[in-house]
Amino acid sequence: MAPKHIISAAAIVVNERNEILLIKGPKRGWEMPGGQVEEGESLKEAAIRETREESGIEIEVTTFCGVFQNVSASICNTLFLGKPVGGQLLTSHESLEVGFFPIETALEMVTWGNFRERIELCLDEARHPVYVEFSIPLKDC
């Protein structure tokens, strides 16, 4: 059987008041915006799109933070740090509520799995790896 994995991208968005963007999803409660990477989309593009779709906020990705891999569920989640550059807070079918919250408040609000740890690691820029985007046509791989 061929391997099958889910790749997702999420953004920890920090505004000029040092507040974090959170969405309240119907299943996991408060979390950072994110979701699955679509075919033909880069990880960074997915984080930007998912943030816009779930919160109404346009972002600029500033840093690649890392990867969280759920081995048993075959899910790899990539994490980015970003800043808002436009848009306005809007809910969607994936977000019951959206808002910017002071960091300590936001960390207390996030209770699902290891999502709080993900945010904390992204905010600690000294621990970030390097990220390089490149493109090679499938026929050349």
MARLUMKE-587681 format. One line per 8 residues: number of its first residue (from 0); for each residue x negated, y negated, z of N, C-alpha, C, O. Coordinates in steps of 0.2 Angstrom, whole numbers, padded with zeros to 4 digits, always signed. Layout:
NUM	X Y Z X Y Z X Y Z X Y Z | ...
//
This chain:
0	-0004 +0006 +0000 +0000 +0000 +0000 -0004 -0006 +0000 -0009 -0007 +0004 | -0003 -0011 -0004 -0007 -0017 -0005 -0005 -0022 +0001 +0000 -0022 +0004 | -0011 -0025 +0004 -0010 -0030 +0009 -0005 -0035 +0008 -0004 -0037 +0002 | -0001 -0037 +0013 +0004 -0042 +0012 +0004 -0047 +0019 +0005 -0044 +0024 | +0002 -0053 +0018 +0001 -0058 +0023 +0005 -0064 +0022 +0006 -0066 +0016 | +0007 -0067 +0028 +0010 -0073 +0027 +0005 -0079 +0029 +0002 -0078 +0034 | +0005 -0084 +0025 +0000 -0089 +0027 +0004 -0095 +0028 +0009 -0097 +0024 | +0003 -0099 +0034 +0007 -0105 +0035 +0002 -0110 +0037 -0004 -0109 +0038
8	+0005 -0117 +0037 +0001 -0122 +0038 +0005 -0127 +0043 +0011 -0128 +0042 | +0001 -0130 +0048 +0005 -0134 +0053 +0000 -0140 +0054 -0006 -0140 +0053 | +0004 -0146 +0056 +0000 -0152 +0057 +0001 -0155 +0064 +0007 -0155 +0066 | -0004 -0157 +0067 -0003 -0160 +0074 -0004 -0167 +0072 -0010 -0170 +0070 | +0001 -0171 +0072 +0001 -0178 +0069 +0001 -0183 +0075 +0005 -0183 +0080 | -0004 -0187 +0076 -0005 -0192 +0081 -0005 -0199 +0078 -0008 -0201 +0074 | +0000 -0203 +0081 +0001 -0210 +0079 -0004 -0215 +0082 -0008 -0213 +0086 | -0003 -0221 +0080 -0008 -0226 +0083 -0007 -0227 +0091 -0011 -0231 +0094
16	-0001 -0225 +0093 +0000 -0226 +0101 -0002 -0220 +0104 -0001 -0219 +0110 | -0006 -0215 +0101 -0008 -0209 +0104 -0003 -0204 +0106 -0003 -0201 +0111 | +0002 -0204 +0102 +0008 -0200 +0103 +0008 -0194 +0098 +0006 -0195 +0092 | +0011 -0188 +0100 +0011 -0183 +0095 +0018 -0182 +0092 +0023 -0183 +0096 | +0018 -0180 +0086 +0025 -0179 +0082 +0027 -0172 +0084 +0023 -0167 +0083 | +0033 -0171 +0087 +0036 -0164 +0088 +0042 -0164 +0085 +0046 -0169 +0084 | +0044 -0157 +0083 +0051 -0156 +0080 +0054 -0151 +0085 +0050 -0147 +0088 | +0060 -0151 +0086 +0064 -0146 +0090 +0067 -0141 +0085 +0072 -0143 +0082
24	+0064 -0135 +0084 +0067 -0130 +0080 +0073 -0126 +0083 +0073 -0126 +0089 | +0077 -0123 +0079 +0083 -0119 +0082 +0081 -0113 +0086 +0084 -0110 +0090 | +0075 -0110 +0085 +0073 -0104 +0088 +0067 -0105 +0093 +0068 -0101 +0098 | +0062 -0109 +0092 +0056 -0109 +0096 +0056 -0116 +0101 +0052 -0116 +0105 | +0061 -0120 +0100 +0061 -0126 +0104 +0056 -0131 +0101 +0055 -0131 +0095 | +0053 -0135 +0105 +0048 -0140 +0103 +0042 -0137 +0100 +0039 -0133 +0103 | +0040 -0140 +0095 +0033 -0137 +0091 +0031 -0143 +0086 +0034 -0148 +0085 | +0025 -0141 +0084 +0022 -0146 +0078 +0026 -0143 +0072 +0027 -0138 +0071
32	+0026 -0148 +0067 +0029 -0146 +0061 +0025 -0142 +0057 +0018 -0142 +0057 | +0027 -0137 +0053 +0023 -0132 +0049 +0028 -0127 +0046 +0034 -0126 +0048 | +0025 -0123 +0042 +0028 -0117 +0039 +0024 -0114 +0033 +0018 -0115 +0033 | +0027 -0110 +0030 +0024 -0106 +0025 +0021 -0109 +0019 +0024 -0114 +0016 | +0015 -0107 +0017 +0012 -0110 +0011 +0015 -0107 +0005 +0016 -0101 +0004 | +0017 -0112 +0000 +0021 -0109 -0006 +0016 -0108 -0012 +0010 -0110 -0011 | +0018 -0104 -0016 +0013 -0102 -0022 +0011 -0108 -0026 +0015 -0112 -0027 | +0004 -0108 -0027 +0001 -0114 -0030 +0000 -0120 -0026 -0002 -0125 -0029
40	+0001 -0119 -0020 +0000 -0125 -0015 -0006 -0124 -0011 -0007 -0118 -0009 | -0010 -0129 -0009 -0016 -0128 -0005 -0013 -0128 +0002 -0007 -0130 +0004 | -0017 -0126 +0007 -0015 -0126 +0014 -0014 -0133 +0016 -0009 -0135 +0020 | -0018 -0138 +0014 -0017 -0145 +0016 -0010 -0148 +0013 -0007 -0151 +0017 | -0009 -0146 +0007 -0003 -0149 +0004 +0003 -0146 +0008 +0008 -0149 +0008 | +0003 -0139 +0010 +0008 -0136 +0013 +0010 -0140 +0020 +0015 -0141 +0022 | +0004 -0142 +0024 +0005 -0145 +0030 +0008 -0152 +0029 +0013 -0154 +0033 | +0006 -0155 +0024 +0009 -0162 +0022 +0017 -0161 +0020 +0021 -0165 +0023
48	+0018 -0156 +0016 +0025 -0155 +0014 +0030 -0153 +0020 +0035 -0156 +0020 | +0027 -0148 +0024 +0031 -0146 +0029 +0033 -0151 +0034 +0038 -0152 +0037 | +0028 -0156 +0035 +0029 -0161 +0040 +0034 -0166 +0037 +0039 -0168 +0041 | +0034 -0168 +0031 +0039 -0172 +0028 +0046 -0169 +0028 +0051 -0172 +0030 | +0046 -0162 +0026 +0053 -0159 +0026 +0056 -0158 +0033 +0062 -0159 +0034 | +0052 -0157 +0038 +0055 -0156 +0045 +0055 -0162 +0049 +0059 -0162 +0054 | +0052 -0167 +0047 +0052 -0173 +0052 +0054 -0180 +0048 +0055 -0185 +0051 | +0053 -0180 +0041 +0054 -0186 +0038 +0048 -0191 +0037 +0047 -0196 +0034
56	+0042 -0188 +0041 +0036 -0192 +0041 +0031 -0190 +0036 +0030 -0184 +0035 | +0028 -0195 +0032 +0023 -0194 +0027 +0016 -0194 +0031 +0015 -0199 +0036 | +0012 -0190 +0030 +0005 -0190 +0034 -0001 -0189 +0029 +0000 -0188 +0023 | -0006 -0191 +0032 -0013 -0190 +0029 -0016 -0185 +0033 -0017 -0187 +0039 | -0019 -0180 +0030 -0023 -0175 +0034 -0030 -0178 +0035 -0033 -0180 +0030 | -0032 -0178 +0041 -0039 -0181 +0043 -0044 -0175 +0044 -0050 -0176 +0043 | -0042 -0170 +0047 -0046 -0165 +0049 -0043 -0158 +0049 -0037 -0157 +0050 | -0047 -0153 +0046 -0045 -0146 +0047 -0047 -0144 +0054 -0053 -0144 +0056
64	-0043 -0141 +0058 -0044 -0139 +0065 -0046 -0131 +0065 -0051 -0130 +0069 | -0043 -0127 +0062 -0044 -0120 +0063 -0038 -0115 +0060 -0034 -0118 +0057 | -0039 -0109 +0062 -0035 -0104 +0060 -0033 -0100 +0066 -0037 -0098 +0070 | -0026 -0098 +0066 -0024 -0094 +0071 -0021 -0088 +0067 -0017 -0089 +0063 | -0023 -0082 +0069 -0021 -0076 +0065 -0017 -0071 +0070 -0020 -0069 +0075 | -0011 -0069 +0068 -0007 -0064 +0072 -0009 -0058 +0068 -0005 -0057 +0063 | -0013 -0054 +0071 -0015 -0048 +0067 -0009 -0043 +0066 -0008 -0040 +0061 | -0006 -0042 +0072 +0000 -0037 +0071 +0005 -0039 +0067 +0009 -0034 +0064
72	+0006 -0045 +0066 +0012 -0048 +0062 +0009 -0050 +0055 +0013 -0052 +0051 | +0003 -0049 +0054 +0000 -0051 +0047 +0001 -0058 +0045 +0003 -0060 +0040 | +0001 -0063 +0050 +0002 -0070 +0049 -0005 -0074 +0051 -0008 -0073 +0056 | -0007 -0078 +0046 -0012 -0083 +0047 -0009 -0090 +0047 -0006 -0092 +0042 | -0010 -0094 +0052 -0008 -0101 +0053 -0014 -0105 +0053 -0018 -0105 +0057 | -0014 -0110 +0048 -0019 -0115 +0048 -0017 -0121 +0051 -0011 -0123 +0050 | -0021 -0124 +0054 -0020 -0130 +0058 -0024 -0136 +0056 -0030 -0136 +0055 | -0020 -0142 +0055 -0023 -0148 +0053 -0021 -0154 +0058 -0016 -0154 +0061
80	-0026 -0159 +0058 -0025 -0165 +0062 -0023 -0170 +0057 -0026 -0171 +0052 | -0018 -0174 +0058 -0016 -0179 +0054 -0013 -0186 +0057 -0013 -0186 +0063 | -0012 -0191 +0053 -0009 -0197 +0055 -0004 -0199 +0051 -0004 -0198 +0045 | +0002 -0202 +0054 +0007 -0204 +0050 +0005 -0210 +0045 +0002 -0215 +0047 | +0008 -0210 +0039 +0007 -0216 +0034 +0013 -0218 +0031 +0013 -0223 +0027 | +0019 -0216 +0033 +0025 -0218 +0030 +0031 -0214 +0032 +0030 -0209 +0037 | +0037 -0215 +0030 +0043 -0211 +0031 +0046 -0214 +0037 +0044 -0219 +0041 | +0051 -0210 +0039 +0055 -0212 +0045 +0057 -0205 +0048 +0059 -0201 +0045
88	+0058 -0205 +0055 +0060 -0199 +0058 +0067 -0197 +0056 +0072 -0201 +0056 | +0067 -0191 +0054 +0074 -0188 +0051 +0074 -0181 +0053 +0069 -0177 +0053 | +0080 -0178 +0055 +0081 -0171 +0056 +0082 -0167 +0050 +0084 -0171 +0045 | +0082 -0161 +0050 +0083 -0157 +0044 +0086 -0150 +0047 +0088 -0149 +0053 | +0088 -0145 +0042 +0091 -0139 +0045 +0085 -0135 +0049 +0087 -0130 +0052 | +0079 -0137 +0048 +0074 -0134 +0052 +0072 -0138 +0059 +0068 -0135 +0063 | +0075 -0144 +0059 +0073 -0148 +0065 +0079 -0151 +0068 +0083 -0155 +0065 | +0081 -0149 +0074 +0087 -0152 +0077 +0086 -0159 +0080 +0090 -0163 +0080
96	+0079 -0160 +0082 +0077 -0166 +0085 +0070 -0167 +0082 +0066 -0163 +0081 | +0068 -0174 +0082 +0061 -0175 +0080 +0059 -0182 +0084 +0063 -0186 +0086 | +0053 -0182 +0085 +0050 -0188 +0089 +0043 -0188 +0090 +0040 -0183 +0090 | +0040 -0194 +0092 +0034 -0195 +0094 +0034 -0195 +0102 +0038 -0199 +0105 | +0029 -0192 +0105 +0029 -0191 +0112 +0022 -0192 +0115 +0017 -0190 +0112 | +0021 -0195 +0121 +0014 -0196 +0124 +0011 -0189 +0124 +0015 -0184 +0125 | +0005 -0188 +0123 +0002 -0182 +0123 +0003 -0177 +0129 +0005 -0171 +0128 | +0003 -0179 +0135 +0004 -0175 +0141 +0012 -0173 +0141 +0013 -0167 +0143
104	+0016 -0177 +0139 +0023 -0176 +0139 +0024 -0170 +0133 +0028 -0165 +0135 | +0021 -0171 +0128 +0022 -0167 +0122 +0020 -0160 +0124 +0023 -0155 +0123 | +0014 -0160 +0127 +0011 -0153 +0129 +0016 -0149 +0134 +0016 -0143 +0134 | +0019 -0153 +0139 +0024 -0150 +0143 +0030 -0148 +0139 +0033 -0143 +0142 | +0032 -0151 +0134 +0038 -0149 +0130 +0037 -0143 +0126 +0042 -0139 +0125 | +0031 -0141 +0124 +0029 -0136 +0120 +0028 -0129 +0124 +0024 -0129 +0128 | +0033 -0125 +0123 +0033 -0119 +0128 +0032 -0112 +0124 +0032 -0107 +0127 | +0033 -0112 +0117 +0033 -0106 +0113 +0026 -0103 +0112 +0022 -0107 +0110
112	+0025 -0097 +0114 +0019 -0093 +0113 +0013 -0097 +0114 +0012 -0100 +0120 | +0008 -0097 +0110 +0002 -0101 +0111 +0002 -0108 +0107 -0003 -0110 +0106 | +0008 -0110 +0106 +0008 -0117 +0102 +0005 -0123 +0106 +0002 -0127 +0103 | +0006 -0123 +0113 +0002 -0128 +0117 -0005 -0127 +0116 -0009 -0132 +0115 | -0008 -0121 +0116 -0015 -0120 +0115 -0017 -0123 +0108 -0023 -0126 +0108 | -0013 -0122 +0103 -0015 -0124 +0096 -0016 -0131 +0096 -0020 -0134 +0093 | -0011 -0135 +0099 -0011 -0142 +0100 -0017 -0145 +0103 -0021 -0149 +0101 | -0019 -0142 +0109 -0025 -0143 +0113 -0031 -0143 +0109 -0035 -0147 +0110
120	-0032 -0137 +0106 -0038 -0136 +0102 -0039 -0141 +0096 -0044 -0143 +0095 | -0033 -0143 +0093 -0033 -0147 +0088 -0035 -0154 +0090 -0039 -0158 +0087 | -0033 -0156 +0096 -0035 -0163 +0099 -0042 -0163 +0101 -0045 -0168 +0103 | -0046 -0157 +0102 -0053 -0157 +0104 -0057 -0156 +0098 -0059 -0151 +0096 | -0058 -0162 +0095 -0062 -0162 +0089 -0069 -0159 +0089 -0071 -0157 +0084 | -0072 -0158 +0095 -0079 -0155 +0095 -0078 -0148 +0093 -0084 -0145 +0092 | -0073 -0145 +0093 -0072 -0138 +0092 -0070 -0136 +0085 -0069 -0130 +0084 | -0069 -0141 +0081 -0067 -0139 +0074 -0072 -0136 +0069 -0078 -0138 +0070
128	-0070 -0132 +0065 -0074 -0129 +0060 -0074 -0133 +0054 -0071 -0138 +0053 | -0078 -0131 +0049 -0078 -0135 +0042 -0072 -0132 +0038 -0071 -0126 +0038 | -0070 -0137 +0033 -0065 -0135 +0028 -0067 -0137 +0022 -0068 -0143 +0021 | -0067 -0132 +0017 -0068 -0134 +0010 -0063 -0132 +0005 -0061 -0126 +0006 | -0060 -0136 +0001 -0055 -0134 -0004 -0059 -0132 -0010 -0063 -0136 -0012 | -0057 -0127 -0014 -0060 -0126 -0020 -0054 -0122 -0024 -0050 -0119 -0022 | -0055 -0121 -0031 -0051 -0118 -0035 -0054 -0114 -0041 -0058 -0117 -0044 | -0053 -0108 -0041 -0056 -0103 -0046 -0050 -0100 -0049 -0046 -0096 -0046
136	-0049 -0100 -0056 -0043 -0096 -0059 -0044 -0089 -0057 -0049 -0086 -0057 | -0038 -0086 -0056 -0037 -0079 -0054 -0041 -0074 -0059 -0044 -0070 -0057 | -0041 -0076 -0065 -0044 -0072 -0070 -0052 -0071 -0069 -0055 -0067 -0071 | -0055 -0077 -0066 -0062 -0077 -0065 -0064 -0074 -0058 -0070 -0074 -0056 | -0059 -0072 -0054 -0061 -0069 -0047 -0063 -0062 -0048 -0065 -0059 -0042
//
